[in-house]
Amino acid sequence: MKVCAIQPKYPHKQEESDECILFFLDTLDQCDESIDLILFPEGCNAPSYYHSMKDVQSHAEKYTEPLLNKVRETAIRCKSIVAINLNDGLDGLYRNTTIVFGWDGQIKGKYLKQHNLPQINTEMQRDDSYSYAYKRPYSIEIDGIKYGFLTCYDGYFNEYIAHLTTQNLDIILFPTHQRAERMDILEMEAKNIAFNCNAYVIRSSVSMGDETHLLGGSTMVVAPDGKVIENYGQKVGALSCIIDPKKKYERSGGFNRSAMRNEKYIEQGRKPWAYRACGPGVIRSDRELPYPRVCSHRGFNTIAPENSQVAFGAAVALGADELEMDIRFTKDRRQIICHDDSVDRLTAGTGRISDLNWEEIKHLSIGGKSAPEFTSLGFVLFEQVLQKFARRAVINLHIKSGEAEEYNNDDFHRIVQTIYEYDCQEHVYIAGREDVLRTAIKLAPELPRCVLDEKKDFKLVELAKRYKCSKLQFVRGKDRDYFNQEMIDEANAAGIRCNLFWSDNPAEAVDFLKRGIDTILTNDFLRVASAVWDYRDRIWEKQKEKIRRVFGS
């Protein structure tokens, strides 16, 4: 099989884009029937650097049709497979898309880039909403050859590469720019992908200058054993070489053992429970997860005992955005999840948690008094919650404290250590009184903070600003709310997210969202969440419609 990967001169200025497009068209005209596969670099219809989405759109509209017409014509004329990456318009939004044409000129597949730099999405109004839902890595089969896909930034994510390996691919098409990356790293990256997936990697990029330029370029073909067949460096043109797409790398299965395929050798020893939490159960981080949200207060505590694994599990299973939980320390410094300072209300036992060791507490039933069906259910440690639900929801972690000027530093360090041990630093925010916030700023300033309203003196926004909190949590009393619309507006203007503790009425919860509240804490999770999610969907649809009006359909 003869493969061809195109490497143009990068148009550093937008006005040089026409020259780049002409290069693409001329190169396709030079292709003949000896070529079986042609690959373009990333972003061919907007090949330069752009400062606005309008510039991207104007170039994409200008170049897309002539490029696609020429690609389709070449695929038919050369009886080749041609893959081109474009900024593909959809409802006024743009997505990074690799389109594959078969030898009959028909589209055989479309791959949407899985990993996108957040700042580029924001600057360019590029849509990557599709990337937040679980799906198997995309692949297509043409004439008995199975193709997988990566685009640019995708190549850095070894978790995704490991998932790609499960698709039993023959060729991975890898259009890219990577204009700021060192050439030796680009080669190492391509070799890593080919070796782990046991597939050929065809990488197409852009030349950033002459051979003295050490960044970018590096259009190449790498074999399944990690050997580079050819690397184009910073040349301008079309790399071509012959490959056997069905060739696989076999290695020793271990000392004095039979040979086996490389990816099978690796797979047999995989220990996924020892890795970062990943897969379909993981949600976006606190920074990325959209608003408005619903926070399940002490878990779904209307159907299971509060702050229990069952209550948390039910909320997670139903799709909770956040879980609120309370953390205290036992006498022997174990991190127990419990709202009260004693075991009296929830169990048949007695005593303050701070006066009891974990061994004395763990056998007490928290379900026996209120829920006989949960008689054998006991307290849970913070680490046990994270073992089951790490990165499955954002955790509103209420650190219970007293009247001290500063929270116990050693205890706070233990909490932070547990958060990092289970890789939840992006899915937890610290909620507490002023003593907790003072300690948090000193010991873990990188963790988001949420100030709680203990004094109920209508100064919560002032406190949030003082402790540089990204969130605050308004509180409602039995007879009155300890906040007003002016406080909500002031927090919104300062970019501080507003939690509300609490609402168990769906219609009321939506009304609070309309007033500027971002997250509703609730005990009646399912009813409130259903109403909030319906409201959220309507908001998002309005936002999409606004984008369509601005940029056109």
N, C-alpha and C positions, 0 to 999 in steps of 0.2 A: 504494500500500500504506500503510495507516494503522498506525503503531506506537505502543505505549504503554509507558513505563518508569515503574515505581512507586518513589516515594521517601517512606518513612515517617519519622516522628520517631524518632531513635535512642533506644532505652530505656537510659539511662545506668545505671539500677539494674535488677537482675534482676527485682524485683517489678513493674517497668513492662512486662515482656515480654507479659503478657496483652493490654494495650492495643495493643501493636504488632501482635499476631496478629489482633485484632479489626479493626484498620485494614486489614490485608491482605484479610481476608474481605469486609469492607464494600466495599472498592475493587473487588474482583472482581464483586460483586453489581451494581455500577454500570456495568460494561462491557456493551457491546451488540454487535450483529453488524457494526457499522461498523469495528470494530477487528480487524486481521489478525494482530497480533503483540503479546504482552504479556510483559514482562521484569521479574523481581523482583531485588532486591539479593542480596548474599551472606548465607548463613547464616540463612535465614528461620525455621527451626525452633529455633534457639538464637540469638536476635537481639541479645542483650546481651553484656556482657563477663563471662567466667566464670573462676573461680580454680581449678577442678578439672574433670577429665573427668566426674566423677559429676554435677556440676551440668549440664554440657552434655548428658549422656545423659538426665537426668531431664526437661529441657525438650524435647529432641528427641523423646522417647517421648510426651510430652504433646501436642506440636503437630504432629507429622509427619502423622498420619492425617487430622485435619481439614483441614490445608492441602492435602494431595494430593487429597482428595475434592473440595474446592472448586475446585482447579485443573482437575481432570478434568471436572467438571461445567461449568465456565466454557468450557473448550475446545470442548465439544460444543455448548453453548447458543449461544455466539457464533461458532461455526465459525472459531475462532482457533487460532493456535499459541501455547502458553504455556510459558515457560521459567522454572523456579524453582531456586534454589540451596539445597541442604540439607547438614547434617551427616548423611551417609548411613551407617548402621550396617552392618558386615559382620564376622561372626565376632567380635564384641566389640570391634572396632576401628572408628574413624570416619574417613571420607574426605569431603573437600570435593567435592561432586558437583552439577553442573548437569544437571537432568533436563528434557527437552523433550517436551511432549505435542503431538500433532497434533490437527487439528480433529475427529477421530473419538474423541478421548479416549485413544488408545493412545500409549504411550511410543515416541518416534521416535529418541531418542538420549540418551546419558549421557556427560558430559565430566567427567573427574577433573582437578582443578586440578594443573597441572604444577609450579609453583614454590610451595614452602611454607617459611615461616620456621622454621628448625631449632628455635628455642627454644619455639615454639608446639607443634610436633610433640612435643617432649619433655614439656612441661607437660601437654598434653592427650592423650597417648598416641594421637595421630592418626597414621594409617598413610599413608605416601607411598612405600612400597616399589616401587609400580608406576612411579614417576617416574624410576627409575634404569635402566630398560631403554630402548633406542632404539625409537622409533616415530614415524611421521609425525604431524604435528599433526592432531588429531581434527576431522572435519567431517562434516556430514550434508546431504543434499539433500531438500527437501520442495517439491513442486509446482514443480520447475524452479529453485528458489532455493537457493543453496548457503550454508550457515551454518558459520562458524568460531567458536571459543570462546577467551575469556580469563577468568580470575578474579583480581580484585584484584592481588596481587603479580606475577602473570604479566605485567602491562602494562609493567613496568620493563625487561624483557629483550629488547633489540633483536635479539640473535641468534635468539631464538625468533620474534620478529615477522618477521624476514627469512625464516625457514622457513615461517611461516604464509602469507606472500605466495605461495609456490609452489602453494598449494591453489586459487588462482583463485576467491576467495570473493566473495559478494555482500554478506553481512551478518556482522558480528562481534558476538556477544552477550557483554557484558562486565559481569556482576554483580560488585559490589565493596562493600567498606566503606571502606578507605583513610581512616580517621577522623582521622589525624594529619597528612595531607598538605595542603599549601597548595592553594587552589582554582585559582590560576593554573597551577600545575604539573599538576594533574589535567586541565585543559583542554589544555595543551600535549601531555601524554601521549596523550590521545585523538585529537588532531589528527595527531600523528606516526603512530599506528597506522593511522588511516584513509588518510592520504596514502601511506604505504609499501605498504599492502596493497591500495590502490585498492578499498576496500569501505566501506560504511556501518558506523559504530561506534555501537551502541546501548549506552549505559552507564547502569546503575541502581545508585544508592547510597543513603545514609541522610543525613537532615538532622541536623546537629549543634547547631543553635541558630537564632537569628534571622539576618537578613541582615548583621549586623555580625560574625558568626562567619566567620573566614577559612580555616578548615580543614574538609576533608571536603565532604559534599554533592555538588553538581555532577552530578546526573543529567543526561545530555545525549544529543543525537544529532548526529553529525558526518558530513559527506558525504565522498565519496572524494577530493575536491580539498582536504580539510583545513578546509573552512569549517564553522563551528558553526551548525547549523540552529536549535537551541534549547538553552539551558542553564538548568536549573531552579534553579541557585544553592542556597539553603538552604530553598526552599519545601517544604511538605509536601503531597503529592498525587500525581497521575499526569500526567506530561508526555506529550503526544501530538502527533504531526505526520505529515504525508504525505511519503513518500519513493518514489523510483523505484529499486528494488533492482538493476536491470540497468544503471543509469547508471554509466559509468566516466569517469575523468578522463583526457583526452588532452592532451598537452603537445607542445611542439616537440621534435623529435628532435635538436636542436642548431641552431646558427645556420644559417639558410637551408636547413633540412632539413624533411622532411614530418613531420606530427604522428604521434604514437604513444602507446600507453597508458603511463601513468606507470611502472608496475612493470616493464614491458618495457624502458623507457629505462634504468632503474637496473640491471636484470639483465644487460644486454649488456656492462656494464663491470665486473662483479663479479670480484674477484681473491681467492678464498678462501684461497689459500696465504699471503696477507699478513696474515690475521686470526688471532685466537686459535684455538688448536687446539680443535675442537669436533666434534660429530657422534657417530656410534655407536661410534667407537674410543676415545673419552675415558672414563675411569673416574672414580669418586669420588676426592676429594682424600684425602691421608693422614689428615686430621682426620675425614673422613666414612666412609672405607672400613671395613667391619666386620671384626672378628676372629672366629676365628683366621684367620691368613694363611699363605701359602706364598711364600717369597722365593727366586727362582731365582738361585743363587749363580754369579756370573760368567756369567749367562745359562744356557741349557740346554746346559751344557758337556760332557755325556756324548754328545751327538750332533753337536756343532760345536765348533770351537776356542774356548776360554774368552775372555770379554771381547770377543767379536767381534760385528759387526752380525748375523751369521747366528744366533749363540747367543741374542742378545737378541730377534731377530725371531721365532725359534721359540717362545720363552717367552711373548712377547706374544700370538702367534697362538693359543696354547693357553690363554690366559687368566690368565697370572701376575698375582698381586696386586702383587708387588714384584720388582724387579730389583736385585741387588747388583752393584756395579761398583767398581773401584779406579781412583783418579785420581792421576797424577803429572805432573811438569813436565819438558819437554825443556829443553835448554840455551837455546833461543830462546823459552822460556816458553810453549810450546803445551801444552794440557791433553790429555794422552794417557791412554787407558784401558788400564791394564796393572797386574797384580799385582806382578810382579817389579821390582827396581830396575835390572835389566839386560835386554838382548834375548837373552841367550845361550841360555836354556832353550827359548824358543819358536821361535827362528829360526836360520838358518845364520850370522847375523851375530854380532858381539861388541861389548861396550861397555856402560857404564852409561848409562841414559836421560838422566840429568842432564848427561852429557858430550856428548850427540849432539843435533844439530839435527833438526827434523821432516823436512827434506828427506833426511837420511841414514837416517831410520827408515821413512818411509812406503812405501818400495819393498820392504821386507823381508817375506817370507812367514811368517805365523804358523801356517799349516796344513801346510807341507811336511814337517815332521818327523813329526807324528803323524797327519795326515789328508791323504793325497795328493790327494784330490778337492777340497781347498781350497787347493791350491798357490798360487793367485793372490790369496788372501785376506791382507790386511795389517792393521796396527794401525788403530784408529779414534780420532778425537778426541772429546772430550766433546760438543762442539757438534754433531758429526755424528750422535751418538746421539740428541740431543734433536731434531735436524731430522727424524728418522724416527719417534721414539717419545715425543715430548713429550706428557705427560698420558695416555699409554697404559698406564702402570703407575706405581706409587710407586717412587721410586728410593732405595735404601739406598746412599748415596754415601760410600764409604770413602776418605777423604783420607789418603794415605800420608804419613808424616812420620818425622822422626828423633828425636833426643834433646834438641832445643832447648827452652828454656823456653816459647817462643811460636812458633806457626807463622808463616811468612813472610807478612806482612800484604798485600803487593802481590799475591802469588799467591792468597791467599784472596779478595781483592777481585775478581780475575779470575774465579774460580770462581763467586762470587755474581753477578757481572755476567752470566755466561753463563746461569745459572739464571733470572734475571729476563728476559733477552733472549728466552728461549723460553717465558716465562710458566709456569714449572714450580715457582714458589715454594711452591705448595700441594701439590706432588707429589714433593718431595725432602726427605729429612732427612739431616743431616750426621752421619756416623759417624767417630769418630777417637779418638786418644789425648788425654791431658790438654792437650798443647800446642795441638792443633786446637780443643779445646773452649774454652780460654781466649780464643783468637782469635775464635772464633765468637760468644761472648758479647759481645765488644767490638764486632765489625764487623757482625754480622748476628744480633742476639738474637732476631729474629722467626722465624728458621728453626728447626725442631725439631732437637734434638740427641740423639745416641745414643752413649753411652760404650762403648768397646771394651775388652776385658780383655787388656791386654798383660802385666801383671805376674803374673796368675794367683795372686793372694794372698788371694782370697776377700773382697776389699773393694770389689767392683764396685758394690753397692747404695749404699754410702757415697759413692763417687765420683759416681754418678748424681745423688744428692741435692745434693752439693756444687756440681755444675755445672748444676743445675736442668734435667736431661735428662728428656725425656718417654719415652725408651726407654733400655734397656741391652741389651748383647748378651753373653750367657753363651757360654763357649767350652768345647769338649770336647777333651781330648787323646787320644793314642793309647791310653793305659792308664787314664785316669781323667777324671772331670768336675771342672771347676774352679768348681763351685757346688754348692749343696745345697738341699733343700726349704725350709729356713728362709730362705734368701736369696730364693727365688721368692716365698714368702709375704710377706716384708717388702716386696719391690718391688710386689707386687699391692696391699698395704695402703696404699702411698704413691701409688698411681695411676700407677706407672711400668710401661710395657709391656715385656714380656720377649721378646727375640729369642733364638733358640738357633742357634749355629753348631757343629754341623750335624747332620742326620740324613738318611740315604739309605734308611732302612728304613721302609716305610709304617706297619707296626704300632707300631714304636717311636716314630715321629713323633706318632701319635695319643696314645700313652701320655704323652708329654711335654706335650701340650695338656691332658690331664686333670689334670696336676700344676700347671698354671697358666702354662705357656708360651703366648705369644700368636702368635709368628711363627716358623716353621721355615725355616731356610736349608737348601737342598738342592741337590745336583748332579744327582740323578736326578729331575728335576722332575715328569714326567708321572705316574710311579707314586706318588710321595709326595703330589702335589697331589690325585690322585683319591681317596686315602684321607682326606686332610684335608677336602676339600670334602664328602665324604659325611658325615663327622663333624659338620661345620659345619651342614649341612642338618638333621641330627637335633637339634642344639642349638636352631636357630631355630624348628623346629616345636614343641619343648617350650616355648619362650618365648611363642609365639603361643597355645598351649594354656593357659598360665598367665594370659595377658591375658584369654582367653575366660572362664576360671573367675572372674576378679575382676570383670569388667564384664558378664558374661552374653553369650549367643550371639545 
